[in-house]
Amino acid sequence: MAENNSIRAGRICGNPLTGLCERVVIEVRRVYDGSVTRMRNKTLIVHVSIPEEIPAPYTFLSSESCGETRFEHVRQTPVGGGRTHITGDLIIPCKVCYKDANGVIHSTCTEVTLHRDIFLNTPQNSLVPCEITNHCRLACDVGTFLSNETISMVVCVVILTKCIVLSDIVVPSYGRAVYPEITDGEDTLCNRLLDLEIFPPLE
């Protein structure tokens, strides 16, 4: 934004109260509480579907999470003091890379299920319900085919779980943002013409 534009994002110079003109109610997804879970060297058994035309035996190469994690069969039980016991199944889409009998590398998709059993602070007796969200990353480079459809994987997992509440909050405002018009960076005849002043400067 232009330097003379006082309604812009960035560091505040001078008195931060200068220019405040209103209180604004905005709707936000407030993070009420959250926790991080780290799992190292956890052994999981996953099932894969491999086309019959790909020759066995197969050699596991690696696996990593892909796509959006789902949280299913969720159960929330208040335990007092604003705490809630939360259980459910975390469904993590994963991509598995492997080699066939000829050394050709292939990949297939599967899902890993992790049971969650945690405690979080949640709003009590609220008209607006809370939402439990999970963001997950899974990685694995150690695994073995137990059969043509089953793999034992030793995985590392990081899970960020949050309690989200839709909230209306009041914030101070400087008004609506003012954006400058875009300027073409190329030095062209047209740009030089458009940049000319309408009238020559006074002597």
Backbone bond lengths (Angstrom), bond angles and torsions (degrees), N, CA, C in turn:
res aa  C-N    CA-C-N  psi(-1)  N-CA   C-N-CA  omega(-1)  CA-C   N-CA-C  phi
1 M - - - 1.446 - - 1.524 109.87 -
2 A 1.298 115.31 158.80 1.454 119.93 -177.53 1.520 110.42 -65.00
3 E 1.354 115.87 150.84 1.458 120.62 -176.75 1.527 111.85 -64.68
4 N 1.348 117.40 -30.61 1.462 119.42 -178.25 1.522 112.45 -87.31
5 N 1.331 116.75 6.85 1.457 120.14 178.45 1.523 108.39 -90.77
6 S 1.351 117.54 108.83 1.460 121.50 -176.17 1.523 111.87 -80.42
7 I 1.327 118.80 -14.50 1.462 121.89 179.92 1.528 107.30 -101.57
8 R 1.319 115.50 80.14 1.455 120.70 -177.77 1.526 109.23 -149.94
9 A 1.308 115.25 159.78 1.462 120.08 177.00 1.524 109.58 -76.13
10 G 1.334 116.35 151.35 1.455 120.46 178.47 1.513 111.58 136.43
11 R 1.318 115.41 -172.18 1.461 120.91 -179.07 1.531 110.87 -67.47
12 I 1.321 115.15 145.65 1.459 120.99 178.46 1.525 108.86 -90.67
13 C 1.310 116.46 128.25 1.461 122.29 174.81 1.528 108.71 -108.27
14 G 1.307 116.74 129.66 1.462 119.68 -179.70 1.512 111.77 87.90
15 N 1.324 115.81 -153.54 1.457 122.62 -176.96 1.527 110.02 -75.16
16 P 1.337 119.22 119.11 1.466 120.22 -178.31 1.525 113.32 -68.03
17 L 1.327 117.73 -14.62 1.467 119.98 178.73 1.526 112.06 -81.62
18 T 1.310 117.05 -15.85 1.461 120.21 -179.03 1.526 109.83 -67.66
19 G 1.304 115.95 125.46 1.456 120.64 178.03 1.509 114.98 97.43
20 L 1.334 117.66 -11.87 1.467 119.13 177.10 1.523 108.99 -63.12
21 C 1.335 116.06 132.00 1.462 118.40 -173.63 1.524 113.98 -131.74
22 E 1.331 118.60 -12.02 1.457 118.28 -177.39 1.521 111.05 -165.31
23 R 1.334 115.01 164.45 1.453 122.34 168.67 1.534 107.61 -102.06
24 V 1.317 116.14 135.59 1.459 120.32 -176.45 1.526 109.62 -121.99
25 V 1.313 116.50 133.11 1.467 121.62 173.72 1.529 107.62 -92.17
26 I 1.322 116.00 122.78 1.464 119.89 178.03 1.529 109.06 -123.31
27 E 1.329 115.59 145.94 1.456 121.35 178.07 1.515 108.42 -93.31
28 V 1.334 116.77 125.67 1.461 121.14 -176.64 1.524 109.81 -133.67
29 R 1.329 114.41 158.30 1.463 121.17 170.87 1.534 107.23 -92.05
30 R 1.305 115.84 95.36 1.461 121.05 -175.36 1.528 110.49 -80.52
31 V 1.327 115.68 134.05 1.460 120.96 173.84 1.522 107.75 -83.47
32 Y 1.323 116.24 107.11 1.463 121.58 -176.41 1.528 110.89 -79.69
33 D 1.331 116.43 -38.57 1.460 121.91 177.02 1.523 108.04 -162.19
34 G 1.318 116.05 164.03 1.456 119.77 -179.97 1.517 111.12 -165.16
35 S 1.335 115.48 165.79 1.456 120.59 178.13 1.523 109.05 -154.78
36 V 1.331 115.48 155.88 1.460 122.05 177.79 1.523 108.56 -115.26
37 T 1.321 115.77 132.44 1.459 122.54 176.09 1.518 108.77 -115.95
38 R 1.335 116.55 129.28 1.459 121.72 177.95 1.524 108.42 -120.01
39 M 1.320 115.26 124.08 1.465 121.33 178.48 1.520 108.49 -116.79
40 R 1.323 115.96 129.05 1.455 121.57 -179.36 1.530 109.64 -121.56
41 N 1.345 115.18 134.11 1.471 121.44 176.15 1.527 112.10 56.49
42 K 1.323 115.74 45.84 1.465 120.73 177.45 1.532 108.80 -94.15
43 T 1.317 116.45 127.80 1.463 121.35 -177.95 1.525 110.37 -88.34
44 L 1.320 116.12 127.90 1.463 122.38 179.62 1.530 109.51 -128.27
45 I 1.310 115.54 147.05 1.459 121.59 173.91 1.526 107.71 -107.49
46 V 1.338 116.13 121.75 1.469 120.48 -179.01 1.528 109.46 -123.84
47 H 1.312 113.91 153.90 1.461 120.55 179.22 1.527 109.06 -108.24
48 V 1.325 115.92 138.79 1.458 121.80 179.96 1.516 109.36 -127.59
49 S 1.314 115.04 156.72 1.462 121.99 176.58 1.523 108.42 -115.31
50 I 1.339 116.83 115.33 1.461 122.39 -177.74 1.521 108.89 -117.80
51 P 1.328 118.15 130.12 1.470 120.53 179.77 1.527 112.24 -56.45
52 E 1.329 115.82 144.47 1.461 120.97 -175.94 1.521 112.73 -64.21
53 E 1.352 117.27 -25.81 1.464 119.08 -176.91 1.525 113.18 -75.61
54 I 1.329 117.73 -11.18 1.468 120.29 177.43 1.528 108.20 -83.20
55 P 1.326 118.51 119.88 1.469 120.86 -172.73 1.524 113.13 -71.88
56 A 1.332 115.23 134.08 1.468 121.91 174.44 1.536 108.26 -87.87
57 P 1.330 118.71 164.71 1.468 127.93 4.02 1.517 112.27 -79.51
58 Y 1.325 115.48 163.71 1.455 121.63 -177.97 1.536 110.15 -109.95
59 T 1.330 114.87 149.10 1.466 121.65 178.14 1.515 108.99 -119.61
60 F 1.319 116.62 122.79 1.463 121.58 179.91 1.523 110.03 -69.65
61 L 1.344 117.07 137.90 1.461 122.06 177.62 1.527 112.15 -113.41
62 S 1.322 116.93 -55.96 1.459 119.52 -177.87 1.529 109.61 -166.91
63 S 1.336 114.17 168.07 1.465 120.21 175.51 1.520 108.57 -151.35
64 E 1.326 116.48 146.72 1.457 121.40 175.64 1.513 109.63 -150.55
65 S 1.323 115.16 155.31 1.460 120.37 -179.62 1.518 110.14 -69.38
66 C 1.328 115.01 150.35 1.461 121.49 177.36 1.524 107.99 -153.47
67 G 1.303 116.44 144.14 1.458 119.27 179.78 1.514 112.83 83.62
68 E 1.321 115.62 -173.96 1.464 122.59 -172.77 1.522 110.78 -91.99
69 T 1.326 115.68 131.85 1.459 121.85 178.77 1.533 110.20 -76.35
70 R 1.332 116.02 140.19 1.467 120.98 177.83 1.533 109.43 -111.49
71 F 1.330 114.85 149.91 1.465 121.15 177.04 1.517 107.03 -121.08
72 E 1.335 116.60 111.41 1.460 121.71 -172.56 1.529 111.04 -120.25
73 H 1.334 114.66 162.23 1.469 122.50 179.68 1.539 110.63 54.65
74 V 1.330 114.82 43.53 1.465 120.43 -175.71 1.530 109.92 -77.27
75 R 1.321 114.58 135.72 1.469 120.58 176.07 1.516 108.26 -133.56
76 Q 1.351 116.19 129.16 1.464 121.78 -179.74 1.527 108.91 -118.01
77 T 1.342 115.33 125.15 1.458 120.85 -178.82 1.518 109.31 -126.13
78 P 1.354 118.92 110.77 1.477 120.42 176.89 1.527 110.57 -61.04
79 V 1.329 115.20 138.23 1.470 119.81 -179.08 1.525 111.40 -121.71
80 G 1.343 117.67 7.91 1.454 121.08 178.28 1.514 112.34 96.67
81 G 1.330 114.94 156.63 1.448 120.46 179.38 1.519 113.69 67.19
82 G 1.325 116.76 24.28 1.460 120.27 -178.98 1.516 114.39 78.02
83 R 1.349 117.46 3.15 1.454 121.85 -178.99 1.527 110.21 -94.37
84 T 1.344 114.97 149.28 1.456 121.59 178.80 1.513 109.83 -132.57
85 H 1.330 115.31 133.70 1.465 121.55 175.24 1.532 107.52 -86.32
86 I 1.320 116.66 119.68 1.463 122.36 -174.84 1.519 109.21 -117.34
87 T 1.319 115.89 126.10 1.456 121.27 175.39 1.523 109.09 -127.75
88 G 1.312 116.54 156.47 1.454 121.50 179.06 1.515 110.58 169.58
89 D 1.317 115.20 177.37 1.459 121.65 -179.55 1.519 109.68 -111.32
90 L 1.318 115.71 124.19 1.453 122.92 177.92 1.520 108.21 -91.23
91 I 1.332 116.58 119.63 1.461 121.80 -178.49 1.532 107.91 -104.56
92 I 1.335 116.65 113.67 1.461 122.38 -173.81 1.528 109.52 -110.94
93 P 1.332 119.56 111.33 1.472 120.79 174.59 1.528 109.75 -66.41
94 C 1.320 116.72 136.65 1.465 121.42 -177.70 1.528 110.97 -135.07
95 K 1.322 114.42 150.10 1.462 121.79 172.79 1.523 107.79 -106.94
96 V 1.337 116.29 129.43 1.462 122.31 -178.87 1.527 109.04 -113.76
97 C 1.328 116.27 127.08 1.465 121.65 176.17 1.522 108.99 -105.66
98 Y 1.343 116.29 138.78 1.454 121.17 -177.73 1.527 109.94 -152.50
99 K 1.331 115.73 164.98 1.458 121.69 176.19 1.524 109.46 -111.71
100 D 1.340 115.58 145.89 1.456 118.93 176.45 1.530 110.20 -91.35
101 A 1.329 116.94 -171.22 1.460 121.10 -176.38 1.521 112.69 -65.24
102 N 1.335 117.87 -22.34 1.468 121.90 -179.88 1.532 112.45 -95.10
103 G 1.324 117.26 4.64 1.459 120.44 179.84 1.508 114.29 82.89
104 V 1.316 117.60 8.58 1.466 121.87 178.55 1.530 108.85 -81.39
105 I 1.335 116.49 133.17 1.465 121.64 -177.95 1.528 110.57 -86.55
106 H 1.313 115.64 133.49 1.467 122.58 177.95 1.528 108.57 -130.22
107 S 1.310 115.44 170.97 1.466 120.97 173.88 1.521 109.26 -142.49
108 T 1.313 114.84 153.09 1.455 121.25 177.25 1.519 108.44 -146.30
109 C 1.304 116.10 162.43 1.464 120.68 -178.72 1.528 110.25 -108.90
110 T 1.309 114.97 144.90 1.449 120.95 177.74 1.518 108.41 -147.76
111 E 1.320 116.61 -175.52 1.460 121.64 177.14 1.524 109.71 -133.09
112 V 1.324 114.20 139.29 1.460 121.69 177.14 1.525 107.98 -108.68
113 T 1.319 116.40 134.39 1.461 121.33 179.51 1.519 109.83 -110.54
114 L 1.336 116.14 125.99 1.461 122.71 175.71 1.525 108.92 -121.94
115 H 1.313 116.50 129.70 1.466 119.78 177.17 1.526 109.03 -81.20
116 R 1.329 116.43 134.02 1.466 122.11 -179.74 1.525 108.91 -110.33
117 D 1.331 115.78 136.58 1.458 122.34 179.11 1.525 106.21 -145.70
118 I 1.344 116.46 95.13 1.462 121.10 -172.05 1.525 110.02 -137.62
119 F 1.349 114.49 170.41 1.460 122.13 175.10 1.525 108.38 -122.43
120 L 1.344 116.35 134.47 1.459 121.87 176.87 1.522 109.49 -137.02
121 N 1.330 115.68 155.14 1.460 120.34 169.07 1.524 108.24 -75.72
122 T 1.315 116.90 131.60 1.459 121.66 178.58 1.527 108.63 -135.33
123 P 1.338 118.07 153.50 1.465 119.72 177.63 1.524 110.62 -66.72
124 Q 1.315 115.66 138.68 1.460 121.57 -178.21 1.522 109.65 -106.52
125 N 1.330 116.65 142.47 1.469 123.00 177.06 1.527 111.40 52.59
126 S 1.319 115.94 46.27 1.461 121.37 -178.56 1.521 110.20 -106.81
127 L 1.349 115.80 140.81 1.458 120.30 176.57 1.523 110.41 -67.23
128 V 1.336 116.53 -37.67 1.461 121.58 -179.98 1.524 108.56 -88.15
129 P 1.323 118.37 121.77 1.473 119.84 -178.20 1.524 111.41 -75.12
130 C 1.323 115.24 160.97 1.457 119.99 176.10 1.526 109.62 -96.67
131 E 1.319 115.22 158.20 1.460 122.19 179.17 1.526 108.44 -121.43
132 I 1.322 116.84 130.98 1.461 121.81 178.13 1.526 107.48 -97.38
133 T 1.340 115.64 118.65 1.464 120.68 -179.59 1.525 109.78 -116.40
134 N 1.332 115.25 152.62 1.459 121.76 179.12 1.517 109.86 -134.09
135 H 1.329 115.61 130.69 1.455 121.99 172.84 1.527 106.83 -115.93
136 C 1.328 116.27 126.56 1.457 119.63 -169.42 1.517 111.67 -133.52
137 R 1.342 115.50 142.11 1.463 122.66 169.97 1.529 107.97 -128.09
138 L 1.321 114.93 130.66 1.465 121.75 179.91 1.512 108.80 -126.37
139 A 1.331 116.92 139.56 1.457 121.40 177.55 1.524 109.05 -142.36
140 C 1.333 115.30 147.19 1.454 120.23 -178.29 1.518 109.74 -156.34
141 D 1.335 117.07 133.19 1.466 120.95 172.50 1.525 111.75 -129.55
142 V 1.342 115.64 12.71 1.461 121.19 177.01 1.525 107.95 -127.07
143 G 1.317 116.54 117.94 1.454 120.11 179.70 1.513 111.46 -164.55
144 T 1.319 115.51 163.78 1.461 121.69 -178.01 1.516 109.36 -142.66
145 F 1.333 116.00 136.58 1.454 120.62 172.78 1.527 108.40 -75.84
146 L 1.329 116.79 116.81 1.456 121.54 175.13 1.517 110.56 -81.91
147 S 1.320 115.13 -28.84 1.467 123.10 173.69 1.521 106.18 -154.90
148 N 1.310 117.21 -177.17 1.467 119.85 179.52 1.526 112.30 -69.75
149 E 1.318 118.25 -11.00 1.467 121.63 -178.83 1.525 113.14 -121.42
150 T 1.329 118.40 -1.75 1.465 120.45 -173.42 1.523 110.46 -132.69
151 I 1.344 115.00 135.41 1.458 121.20 -179.62 1.522 109.17 -127.40
152 S 1.327 116.24 137.07 1.455 122.24 169.31 1.528 107.38 -97.96
153 M 1.339 116.98 120.40 1.460 121.68 -177.18 1.527 110.19 -120.44
154 V 1.327 116.01 140.91 1.462 122.52 173.28 1.522 106.09 -104.38
155 V 1.334 116.46 108.48 1.464 121.22 -168.29 1.520 111.61 -113.59
156 C 1.332 114.05 158.84 1.458 123.22 167.04 1.523 107.22 -116.55
157 V 1.322 116.48 133.70 1.460 121.59 -174.04 1.519 109.88 -134.53
158 V 1.332 116.14 137.91 1.463 122.32 170.87 1.525 107.48 -122.57
159 I 1.337 116.30 126.00 1.464 121.60 -176.90 1.531 108.83 -124.86
160 L 1.315 116.55 124.44 1.459 122.60 173.12 1.524 108.14 -104.91
161 T 1.321 116.23 114.59 1.463 122.12 -179.51 1.523 109.29 -108.90
162 K 1.332 116.45 133.06 1.460 120.45 -178.36 1.529 110.68 -133.54
163 C 1.315 113.81 145.50 1.462 121.08 170.02 1.523 107.04 -98.41
164 I 1.334 116.34 114.69 1.468 122.63 -175.53 1.529 109.51 -106.91
165 V 1.324 115.90 131.49 1.464 120.97 177.54 1.522 108.64 -126.22
166 L 1.317 116.86 128.74 1.461 121.30 175.11 1.526 108.85 -71.73
167 S 1.342 116.72 120.73 1.460 120.61 -173.32 1.523 111.43 -132.99
168 D 1.328 115.76 151.41 1.453 122.57 170.00 1.524 107.63 -104.48
169 I 1.322 117.11 121.26 1.457 120.01 179.92 1.522 109.22 -123.95
170 V 1.343 115.54 154.21 1.458 122.10 179.55 1.527 108.21 -103.38
171 V 1.343 115.79 128.60 1.462 120.43 179.41 1.524 108.90 -129.67
172 P 1.349 117.61 149.04 1.466 120.10 173.83 1.509 110.18 -70.00
173 S 1.326 116.81 147.33 1.463 120.40 -175.16 1.521 110.93 -135.72
174 Y 1.330 115.25 146.00 1.460 122.47 172.47 1.529 110.54 -95.56
175 G 1.322 117.05 8.35 1.455 120.15 -177.57 1.522 111.01 98.47
176 R 1.300 116.49 -174.46 1.454 121.19 -178.67 1.522 111.13 -73.68
177 A 1.319 114.99 146.23 1.460 120.04 -179.83 1.528 110.50 -67.97
178 V 1.327 115.49 145.31 1.470 122.28 176.25 1.515 107.77 -115.14
179 Y 1.323 116.99 121.79 1.458 121.83 -176.73 1.522 110.39 -106.66
180 P 1.329 117.07 139.62 1.469 119.21 176.42 1.522 110.69 -75.93
181 E 1.315 116.02 158.42 1.455 119.66 175.08 1.523 109.56 -70.32
182 I 1.324 114.98 147.02 1.456 120.16 -179.04 1.523 109.79 -68.61
183 T 1.329 115.99 143.30 1.454 121.83 179.21 1.521 109.48 -118.54
184 D 1.301 116.32 126.13 1.456 121.20 178.12 1.520 109.14 -68.73
185 G 1.320 117.06 128.10 1.452 121.09 -176.66 1.522 114.19 -77.69
186 E 1.312 117.79 -14.20 1.456 119.63 -178.28 1.534 110.98 -76.41
187 D 1.330 115.28 138.50 1.465 121.31 179.05 1.528 108.36 -87.80
188 T 1.333 115.49 87.12 1.453 120.28 -177.72 1.522 109.43 -113.83
189 L 1.323 115.52 164.69 1.459 121.12 177.93 1.513 110.98 -59.27
190 C 1.337 115.96 -38.99 1.462 119.69 -179.38 1.524 110.70 -64.78
191 N 1.339 116.92 -42.86 1.464 119.72 179.65 1.517 111.79 -63.83
192 R 1.330 115.99 -41.22 1.455 118.35 179.33 1.524 111.12 -64.07
193 L 1.335 116.61 -35.60 1.457 120.66 177.70 1.529 110.66 -66.60
194 L 1.349 116.70 -44.53 1.459 120.10 -177.42 1.526 112.03 -68.48
195 D 1.341 116.92 -23.70 1.458 120.63 -179.43 1.526 113.35 -84.47
196 L 1.334 117.71 -7.47 1.460 120.16 -179.19 1.518 111.24 -67.40
197 E 1.341 116.19 142.44 1.462 120.63 173.21 1.526 109.24 -70.34
198 I 1.316 115.37 149.00 1.465 119.56 -179.80 1.525 110.71 -64.27
199 F 1.326 117.05 -42.72 1.452 121.42 -179.44 1.536 108.85 -121.75
200 P 1.314 117.16 149.72 1.456 119.30 178.54 1.522 110.72 -68.46
201 P 1.348 117.81 152.70 1.462 120.08 -179.93 1.523 111.14 -65.46
202 L 1.325 115.58 152.34 1.443 120.67 178.73 1.527 109.85 -71.97
203 E 1.340 116.39 139.91 1.460 120.59 178.27 1.512 109.87 -74.09
